[in-house]
Amino acid sequence: MVDTPPPGIDPQPTSLCNELDLMTEQELAAHLKICRRQLYNWRMAGLIPYF
């Protein structure tokens, strides 16, 4: 089963991120109220941008 990002997460952002838009893995997981493993799964599935 492929997980989908929650509402409000654009899987294909239209603008580039700048340094003010960046979050650590831990910060993003806490913000979305998900575990870091779920965040990893979304990254590996290509559902959210990361670097």
C-alpha distance matrix in Angstrom:
0.0 3.8 6.4 9.5 13.0 15.2 18.1 20.8 18.9 19.7 17.3 20.4 23.5 26.7 29.1 29.5 29.2 32.4 33.1 33.2 29.5 28.2 26.8 26.1 22.7 24.2 25.6 22.5 20.4 23.3 23.7 20.1 20.3 17.3 17.4 18.0 15.1 12.7 15.1 14.9 11.1 11.8 14.7 13.3 10.8 14.0 13.3 16.6 19.9 21.5 24.3
3.8 0.0 3.8 6.5 9.9 12.7 15.5 17.8 15.6 16.2 13.6 16.6 19.7 23.0 25.3 25.7 25.5 28.8 29.7 29.8 26.1 24.9 23.7 23.3 20.2 22.0 23.2 19.8 18.2 21.4 21.4 17.9 18.7 15.8 16.2 16.4 13.9 11.1 12.7 12.6 8.9 8.7 11.6 10.6 7.6 10.5 9.5 12.9 16.2 18.1 21.0
6.4 3.8 0.0 3.8 6.7 9.2 12.4 14.8 12.7 14.0 12.0 15.5 18.1 21.6 23.6 24.1 23.5 26.6 27.3 27.1 23.4 22.4 20.9 20.7 17.6 19.1 20.0 16.6 15.0 17.9 17.8 14.2 15.0 12.3 13.3 13.9 11.9 8.6 10.1 11.1 7.8 6.8 10.4 10.6 8.1 10.4 8.3 11.1 14.7 16.6 19.8
9.5 6.5 3.8 0.0 3.8 6.5 9.1 11.4 9.5 10.6 9.1 12.7 15.1 18.5 20.7 21.6 21.3 24.5 25.6 25.1 21.3 20.8 19.8 20.2 17.6 19.3 19.4 15.8 14.8 17.6 16.6 13.0 14.7 12.7 14.5 15.1 14.0 10.4 10.8 12.5 9.9 7.5 10.8 11.9 9.1 10.0 6.9 9.5 13.2 15.7 19.3
13.0 9.9 6.7 3.8 0.0 3.8 6.6 8.2 6.0 8.0 7.4 11.2 12.8 16.3 18.2 19.0 18.2 21.4 22.3 21.5 17.8 17.5 16.5 17.3 15.1 16.7 16.3 12.6 12.2 14.7 13.3 9.9 12.3 10.9 13.2 13.6 13.5 9.9 9.3 11.8 10.4 7.2 10.1 12.3 10.3 10.2 6.5 7.5 11.2 13.6 17.3
15.2 12.7 9.2 6.5 3.8 0.0 3.8 6.3 6.0 8.9 9.8 13.4 14.3 17.6 19.2 20.3 19.3 22.2 23.0 21.6 18.0 18.2 16.9 18.1 16.1 17.0 16.1 12.6 12.1 13.7 11.8 8.4 10.6 10.3 13.4 14.7 15.1 11.5 11.2 14.3 13.2 10.5 13.3 15.8 14.0 13.9 10.2 10.4 13.8 16.1 19.8
18.1 15.5 12.4 9.1 6.6 3.8 0.0 3.8 5.6 8.0 10.1 13.0 13.5 16.2 18.1 19.8 19.1 21.9 23.2 21.4 17.9 18.9 18.2 20.0 18.6 19.5 18.0 14.5 14.8 15.9 13.3 10.4 13.0 13.5 16.9 18.0 18.8 15.2 14.5 17.7 16.7 13.6 16.1 18.8 16.7 16.0 12.2 12.2 15.2 17.9 21.6
20.8 17.8 14.8 11.4 8.2 6.3 3.8 0.0 3.8 6.2 9.3 11.6 11.0 13.6 14.9 16.7 15.9 18.6 19.9 18.0 14.6 16.0 15.8 18.1 17.4 18.6 16.5 13.2 14.4 15.3 12.2 10.2 13.5 14.4 17.7 18.3 19.7 16.4 14.8 18.0 17.7 14.3 16.0 19.2 17.6 16.0 12.4 11.4 13.6 16.3 19.8
18.9 15.6 12.7 9.5 6.0 6.0 5.6 3.8 0.0 3.8 6.1 8.8 8.7 11.9 13.3 14.5 13.7 16.8 18.1 16.9 13.2 13.9 13.8 15.9 14.9 16.7 15.0 11.4 12.8 14.6 11.9 9.8 13.3 13.3 16.1 16.1 17.2 14.1 12.1 14.9 14.7 11.1 12.4 15.6 14.2 12.4 8.9 7.6 9.9 12.7 16.3
19.7 16.2 14.0 10.6 8.0 8.9 8.0 6.2 3.8 0.0 3.8 5.4 5.6 8.7 10.7 12.5 12.7 16.1 18.2 17.4 13.7 14.7 15.5 17.7 17.1 19.3 17.8 14.3 15.9 18.0 15.3 13.5 17.0 16.8 19.2 18.7 19.5 16.5 14.3 16.5 16.1 12.3 13.0 15.8 14.1 11.6 8.6 7.6 9.2 12.6 16.1
17.3 13.6 12.0 9.1 7.4 9.8 10.1 9.3 6.1 3.8 0.0 3.8 6.2 9.6 11.9 13.0 13.5 17.1 19.1 19.0 15.3 15.5 16.2 17.8 16.7 19.4 18.5 14.9 16.2 18.9 16.9 14.6 17.9 16.9 18.7 17.9 18.0 15.1 13.0 14.5 13.7 9.9 10.3 12.7 10.7 8.0 5.3 5.3 7.3 11.0 14.4
20.4 16.6 15.5 12.7 11.2 13.4 13.0 11.6 8.8 5.4 3.8 0.0 3.8 6.4 9.1 10.6 12.0 15.8 18.3 18.6 15.1 15.8 17.2 19.2 18.6 21.6 20.6 17.2 19.0 21.7 19.4 17.7 21.2 20.3 22.0 20.8 21.1 18.5 16.1 17.1 16.6 13.0 12.5 14.7 12.9 9.6 8.2 7.7 7.8 11.5 14.4
23.5 19.7 18.1 15.1 12.8 14.3 13.5 11.0 8.7 5.6 6.2 3.8 0.0 3.8 5.7 7.5 8.9 12.6 15.4 15.4 12.0 13.4 15.4 17.9 18.1 20.9 19.3 16.2 18.7 20.9 18.3 17.3 21.0 20.7 22.5 21.3 22.3 19.8 17.0 18.4 18.6 14.9 14.1 16.9 15.7 12.3 10.7 8.9 8.1 11.3 14.0
26.7 23.0 21.6 18.5 16.3 17.6 16.2 13.6 11.9 8.7 9.6 6.4 3.8 0.0 3.8 7.0 9.6 12.8 16.2 16.3 13.5 15.4 17.9 20.7 21.3 24.1 22.3 19.5 22.2 24.2 21.4 20.6 24.4 24.3 26.3 25.0 26.0 23.6 20.7 22.0 22.2 18.6 17.7 20.2 19.0 15.4 14.2 12.6 11.4 14.3 16.4
29.1 25.3 23.6 20.7 18.2 19.2 18.1 14.9 13.3 10.7 11.9 9.1 5.7 3.8 0.0 3.8 6.5 9.3 12.9 13.2 10.9 13.0 16.1 19.1 20.3 23.1 21.1 18.7 21.8 23.6 20.9 20.7 24.5 24.7 26.4 24.9 26.4 24.4 21.1 22.4 23.2 19.8 18.4 21.2 20.6 17.0 16.0 13.6 11.6 13.7 15.2
29.5 25.7 24.1 21.6 19.0 20.3 19.8 16.7 14.5 12.5 13.0 10.6 7.5 7.0 3.8 0.0 3.8 6.6 10.0 11.2 9.3 10.8 14.1 16.9 18.4 21.4 19.6 17.6 20.9 22.8 20.5 20.7 24.4 24.3 25.6 23.6 25.2 23.7 20.2 21.1 22.4 19.3 17.3 20.1 20.2 16.6 16.2 13.3 10.4 11.6 12.4
29.2 25.5 23.5 21.3 18.2 19.3 19.1 15.9 13.7 12.7 13.5 12.0 8.9 9.6 6.5 3.8 0.0 3.7 6.7 7.7 5.7 7.1 10.6 13.5 15.4 18.1 16.2 14.6 18.1 19.7 17.5 18.3 21.8 22.0 23.2 21.1 23.2 21.9 18.3 19.4 21.2 18.3 16.3 19.5 20.1 16.7 16.1 12.7 9.9 10.1 10.9
32.4 28.8 26.6 24.5 21.4 22.2 21.9 18.6 16.8 16.1 17.1 15.8 12.6 12.8 9.3 6.6 3.7 0.0 3.8 5.4 5.5 6.9 10.7 13.6 16.3 18.6 16.5 15.8 19.4 20.6 18.5 20.0 23.3 23.8 24.8 22.7 25.1 24.2 20.5 21.6 23.8 21.2 19.0 22.2 23.2 20.0 19.5 15.9 13.0 12.5 12.4
33.1 29.7 27.3 25.6 22.3 23.0 23.2 19.9 18.1 18.2 19.1 18.3 15.4 16.2 12.9 10.0 6.7 3.8 0.0 3.8 5.4 5.4 8.8 11.4 14.6 16.5 14.4 14.5 18.2 19.0 17.4 19.4 22.4 22.9 23.6 21.4 24.1 23.7 20.0 21.0 23.8 21.5 19.3 22.5 24.0 21.2 20.7 17.0 14.2 12.8 12.3
33.2 29.8 27.1 25.1 21.5 21.6 21.4 18.0 16.9 17.4 19.0 18.6 15.4 16.3 13.2 11.2 7.7 5.4 3.8 0.0 3.8 5.6 8.3 11.6 14.8 16.1 13.3 13.4 17.2 17.4 15.3 17.6 20.6 21.8 22.9 21.2 24.2 23.5 20.0 21.7 24.3 21.8 20.2 23.7 24.9 22.2 21.1 17.3 15.2 14.3 14.7
29.5 26.1 23.4 21.3 17.8 18.0 17.9 14.6 13.2 13.7 15.3 15.1 12.0 13.5 10.9 9.3 5.7 5.5 5.4 3.8 0.0 3.8 6.7 10.3 12.8 14.6 11.8 11.0 14.8 15.5 13.2 14.8 18.1 19.0 20.4 18.8 21.5 20.5 16.9 18.8 21.0 18.4 17.0 20.6 21.4 18.7 17.4 13.7 11.8 11.5 12.6
28.2 24.9 22.4 20.8 17.5 18.2 18.9 16.0 13.9 14.7 15.5 15.8 13.4 15.4 13.0 10.8 7.1 6.9 5.4 5.6 3.8 0.0 3.8 6.9 9.6 11.7 9.7 9.2 12.8 14.0 12.5 14.2 17.2 17.5 18.2 16.1 18.9 18.4 14.7 16.1 18.8 16.7 14.8 18.3 19.8 17.3 16.5 12.7 10.6 9.2 9.8
26.8 23.7 20.9 19.8 16.5 16.9 18.2 15.8 13.8 15.5 16.2 17.2 15.4 17.9 16.1 14.1 10.6 10.7 8.8 8.3 6.7 3.8 0.0 3.8 6.5 8.0 5.9 6.0 9.5 10.5 9.6 11.6 14.1 14.5 14.9 13.0 16.1 15.8 12.4 14.1 17.0 15.3 13.9 17.4 19.1 17.3 16.2 12.6 11.5 9.7 10.7
26.1 23.3 20.7 20.2 17.3 18.1 20.0 18.1 15.9 17.7 17.8 19.2 17.9 20.7 19.1 16.9 13.5 13.6 11.4 11.6 10.3 6.9 3.8 0.0 3.8 5.4 5.1 6.2 8.5 9.9 10.4 12.2 13.9 13.6 13.2 10.7 13.8 14.4 11.1 12.2 15.7 14.8 13.2 16.3 18.6 17.4 16.8 13.4 12.5 9.9 10.3
22.7 20.2 17.6 17.6 15.1 16.1 18.6 17.4 14.9 17.1 16.7 18.6 18.1 21.3 20.3 18.4 15.4 16.3 14.6 14.8 12.8 9.6 6.5 3.8 0.0 3.8 5.5 5.3 6.1 8.6 9.9 10.6 11.9 10.8 9.8 7.0 10.1 10.8 7.7 8.7 12.2 11.8 10.6 13.5 15.8 15.3 14.7 11.8 11.7 9.4 10.5
24.2 22.0 19.1 19.3 16.7 17.0 19.5 18.6 16.7 19.3 19.4 21.6 20.9 24.1 23.1 21.4 18.1 18.6 16.5 16.1 14.6 11.7 8.0 5.4 3.8 0.0 3.8 5.5 5.2 6.2 8.6 10.0 10.3 9.8 8.7 6.8 10.5 11.6 9.4 11.0 14.2 14.2 13.7 16.5 18.6 18.5 17.5 14.9 15.2 13.1 14.2
25.6 23.2 20.0 19.4 16.3 16.1 18.0 16.5 15.0 17.8 18.5 20.6 19.3 22.3 21.1 19.6 16.2 16.5 14.4 13.3 11.8 9.7 5.9 5.1 5.5 3.8 0.0 3.8 5.5 5.2 6.1 8.6 9.7 10.5 10.7 9.6 13.4 13.5 10.9 13.3 16.2 15.4 15.0 18.3 20.0 19.3 17.7 14.7 15.0 13.4 14.8
22.5 19.8 16.6 15.8 12.6 12.6 14.5 13.2 11.4 14.3 14.9 17.2 16.2 19.5 18.7 17.6 14.6 15.8 14.5 13.4 11.0 9.2 6.0 6.2 5.3 5.5 3.8 0.0 3.8 5.4 4.9 6.1 8.2 8.5 9.5 8.6 11.8 11.0 8.2 11.1 13.6 12.1 12.1 15.6 16.8 16.0 14.1 11.3 12.0 11.1 13.4
20.4 18.2 15.0 14.8 12.2 12.1 14.8 14.4 12.8 15.9 16.2 19.0 18.7 22.2 21.8 20.9 18.1 19.4 18.2 17.2 14.8 12.8 9.5 8.5 6.1 5.2 5.5 3.8 0.0 3.8 5.5 5.2 5.8 5.2 5.8 5.7 9.0 8.3 6.6 9.7 11.9 11.2 12.0 15.0 16.2 16.3 14.4 12.4 13.9 13.1 15.4
23.3 21.4 17.9 17.6 14.7 13.7 15.9 15.3 14.6 18.0 18.9 21.7 20.9 24.2 23.6 22.8 19.7 20.6 19.0 17.4 15.5 14.0 10.5 9.9 8.6 6.2 5.2 5.4 3.8 0.0 3.8 5.5 4.9 6.5 7.7 8.6 12.0 11.5 10.3 13.4 15.5 14.9 15.8 18.8 19.9 19.9 17.8 15.6 17.0 16.2 18.4
23.7 21.4 17.8 16.6 13.3 11.8 13.3 12.2 11.9 15.3 16.9 19.4 18.3 21.4 20.9 20.5 17.5 18.5 17.4 15.3 13.2 12.5 9.6 10.4 9.9 8.6 6.1 4.9 5.5 3.8 0.0 3.8 5.5 8.0 10.3 11.1 14.3 12.9 11.2 14.7 16.5 14.9 15.9 19.3 19.9 19.4 16.8 14.4 15.8 15.6 18.1
20.1 17.9 14.2 13.0 9.9 8.4 10.4 10.2 9.8 13.5 14.6 17.7 17.3 20.6 20.7 20.7 18.3 20.0 19.4 17.6 14.8 14.2 11.6 12.2 10.6 10.0 8.6 6.1 5.2 5.5 3.8 0.0 3.8 5.5 8.7 10.0 12.5 10.3 9.1 12.9 13.9 12.3 14.0 17.2 17.2 17.1 14.2 12.5 14.7 15.1 18.1
20.3 18.7 15.0 14.7 12.3 10.6 13.0 13.5 13.3 17.0 17.9 21.2 21.0 24.4 24.5 24.4 21.8 23.3 22.4 20.6 18.1 17.2 14.1 13.9 11.9 10.3 9.7 8.2 5.8 4.9 5.5 3.8 0.0 3.8 6.9 9.5 11.8 10.1 10.1 13.7 14.6 13.9 15.9 18.7 18.9 19.4 16.7 15.4 17.8 17.9 20.7
17.3 15.8 12.3 12.7 10.9 10.3 13.5 14.4 13.3 16.8 16.9 20.3 20.7 24.3 24.7 24.3 22.0 23.8 22.9 21.8 19.0 17.5 14.5 13.6 10.8 9.8 10.5 8.5 5.2 6.5 8.0 5.5 3.8 0.0 3.8 6.6 8.2 6.4 7.2 10.5 11.2 11.0 13.3 15.6 16.0 17.0 14.6 13.8 16.4 16.4 19.1
17.4 16.2 13.3 14.5 13.2 13.4 16.9 17.7 16.1 19.2 18.7 22.0 22.5 26.3 26.4 25.6 23.2 24.8 23.6 22.9 20.4 18.2 14.9 13.2 9.8 8.7 10.7 9.5 5.8 7.7 10.3 8.7 6.9 3.8 0.0 3.8 5.3 5.4 6.7 8.9 10.1 11.2 12.9 14.6 15.8 17.2 15.6 14.8 17.1 16.4 18.6
18.0 16.4 13.9 15.1 13.6 14.7 18.0 18.3 16.1 18.7 17.9 20.8 21.3 25.0 24.9 23.6 21.1 22.7 21.4 21.2 18.8 16.1 13.0 10.7 7.0 6.8 9.6 8.6 5.7 8.6 11.1 10.0 9.5 6.6 3.8 0.0 3.8 5.4 5.0 6.2 8.7 9.9 10.5 12.3 14.2 15.4 14.5 13.3 14.9 13.5 15.3
15.1 13.9 11.9 14.0 13.5 15.1 18.8 19.7 17.2 19.5 18.0 21.1 22.3 26.0 26.4 25.2 23.2 25.1 24.1 24.2 21.5 18.9 16.1 13.8 10.1 10.5 13.4 11.8 9.0 12.0 14.3 12.5 11.8 8.2 5.3 3.8 0.0 3.8 5.4 5.0 6.2 8.7 9.8 10.5 12.3 14.3 13.8 13.6 15.6 14.6 16.4
12.7 11.1 8.6 10.4 9.9 11.5 15.2 16.4 14.1 16.5 15.1 18.5 19.8 23.6 24.4 23.7 21.9 24.2 23.7 23.5 20.5 18.4 15.8 14.4 10.8 11.6 13.5 11.0 8.3 11.5 12.9 10.3 10.1 6.4 5.4 5.4 3.8 0.0 3.8 5.3 5.0 6.3 8.7 9.9 10.5 12.4 11.2 11.3 14.0 13.9 16.5
15.1 12.7 10.1 10.8 9.3 11.2 14.5 14.8 12.1 14.3 13.0 16.1 17.0 20.7 21.1 20.2 18.3 20.5 20.0 20.0 16.9 14.7 12.4 11.1 7.7 9.4 10.9 8.2 6.6 10.3 11.2 9.1 10.1 7.2 6.7 5.0 5.4 3.8 0.0 3.8 5.4 5.2 6.3 8.7 9.9 10.7 9.5 8.6 10.8 10.4 13.0
14.9 12.6 11.1 12.5 11.8 14.3 17.7 18.0 14.9 16.5 14.5 17.1 18.4 22.0 22.4 21.1 19.4 21.6 21.0 21.7 18.8 16.1 14.1 12.2 8.7 11.0 13.3 11.1 9.7 13.4 14.7 12.9 13.7 10.5 8.9 6.2 5.0 5.3 3.8 0.0 3.8 5.4 5.1 6.2 8.6 9.9 10.1 9.6 11.1 10.1 12.0
11.1 8.9 7.8 9.9 10.4 13.2 16.7 17.7 14.7 16.1 13.7 16.6 18.6 22.2 23.2 22.4 21.2 23.8 23.8 24.3 21.0 18.8 17.0 15.7 12.2 14.2 16.2 13.6 11.9 15.5 16.5 13.9 14.6 11.2 10.1 8.7 6.2 5.0 5.4 3.8 0.0 3.8 5.4 5.2 6.1 8.6 8.7 9.7 12.1 12.1 14.4
11.8 8.7 6.8 7.5 7.2 10.5 13.6 14.3 11.1 12.3 9.9 13.0 14.9 18.6 19.8 19.3 18.3 21.2 21.5 21.8 18.4 16.7 15.3 14.8 11.8 14.2 15.4 12.1 11.2 14.9 14.9 12.3 13.9 11.0 11.2 9.9 8.7 6.3 5.2 5.4 3.8 0.0 3.8 5.5 5.1 6.2 5.1 6.1 9.1 10.1 13.1
14.7 11.6 10.4 10.8 10.1 13.3 16.1 16.0 12.4 13.0 10.3 12.5 14.1 17.7 18.4 17.3 16.3 19.0 19.3 20.2 17.0 14.8 13.9 13.2 10.6 13.7 15.0 12.1 12.0 15.8 15.9 14.0 15.9 13.3 12.9 10.5 9.8 8.7 6.3 5.1 5.4 3.8 0.0 3.8 5.4 5.1 5.9 5.5 6.9 7.0 9.6
13.3 10.6 10.6 11.9 12.3 15.8 18.8 19.2 15.6 15.8 12.7 14.7 16.9 20.2 21.2 20.1 19.5 22.2 22.5 23.7 20.6 18.3 17.4 16.3 13.5 16.5 18.3 15.6 15.0 18.8 19.3 17.2 18.7 15.6 14.6 12.3 10.5 9.9 8.7 6.2 5.2 5.5 3.8 0.0 3.8 5.4 7.7 8.7 9.8 9.9 11.6
10.8 7.6 8.1 9.1 10.3 14.0 16.7 17.6 14.2 14.1 10.7 12.9 15.7 19.0 20.6 20.2 20.1 23.2 24.0 24.9 21.4 19.8 19.1 18.6 15.8 18.6 20.0 16.8 16.2 19.9 19.9 17.2 18.9 16.0 15.8 14.2 12.3 10.5 9.9 8.6 6.1 5.1 5.4 3.8 0.0 3.8 5.5 8.1 10.2 11.6 14.0
14.0 10.5 10.4 10.0 10.2 13.9 16.0 16.0 12.4 11.6 8.0 9.6 12.3 15.4 17.0 16.6 16.7 20.0 21.2 22.2 18.7 17.3 17.3 17.4 15.3 18.5 19.3 16.0 16.3 19.9 19.4 17.1 19.4 17.0 17.2 15.4 14.3 12.4 10.7 9.9 8.6 6.2 5.1 5.4 3.8 0.0 3.8 5.7 7.1 9.1 11.7
13.3 9.5 8.3 6.9 6.5 10.2 12.2 12.4 8.9 8.6 5.3 8.2 10.7 14.2 16.0 16.2 16.1 19.5 20.7 21.1 17.4 16.5 16.2 16.8 14.7 17.5 17.7 14.1 14.4 17.8 16.8 14.2 16.7 14.6 15.6 14.5 13.8 11.2 9.5 10.1 8.7 5.1 5.9 7.7 5.5 3.8 0.0 3.8 7.0 9.7 13.1
16.6 12.9 11.1 9.5 7.5 10.4 12.2 11.4 7.6 7.6 5.3 7.7 8.9 12.6 13.6 13.3 12.7 15.9 17.0 17.3 13.7 12.7 12.6 13.4 11.8 14.9 14.7 11.3 12.4 15.6 14.4 12.5 15.4 13.8 14.8 13.3 13.6 11.3 8.6 9.6 9.7 6.1 5.5 8.7 8.1 5.7 3.8 0.0 3.8 6.6 10.2
19.9 16.2 14.7 13.2 11.2 13.8 15.2 13.6 9.9 9.2 7.3 7.8 8.1 11.4 11.6 10.4 9.9 13.0 14.2 15.2 11.8 10.6 11.5 12.5 11.7 15.2 15.0 12.0 13.9 17.0 15.8 14.7 17.8 16.4 17.1 14.9 15.6 14.0 10.8 11.1 12.1 9.1 6.9 9.8 10.2 7.1 7.0 3.8 0.0 3.8 7.2
21.5 18.1 16.6 15.7 13.6 16.1 17.9 16.3 12.7 12.6 11.0 11.5 11.3 14.3 13.7 11.6 10.1 12.5 12.8 14.3 11.5 9.2 9.7 9.9 9.4 13.1 13.4 11.1 13.1 16.2 15.6 15.1 17.9 16.4 16.4 13.5 14.6 13.9 10.4 10.1 12.1 10.1 7.0 9.9 11.6 9.1 9.7 6.6 3.8 0.0 3.7
24.3 21.0 19.8 19.3 17.3 19.8 21.6 19.8 16.3 16.1 14.4 14.4 14.0 16.4 15.2 12.4 10.9 12.4 12.3 14.7 12.6 9.8 10.7 10.3 10.5 14.2 14.8 13.4 15.4 18.4 18.1 18.1 20.7 19.1 18.6 15.3 16.4 16.5 13.0 12.0 14.4 13.1 9.6 11.6 14.0 11.7 13.1 10.2 7.2 3.7 0.0
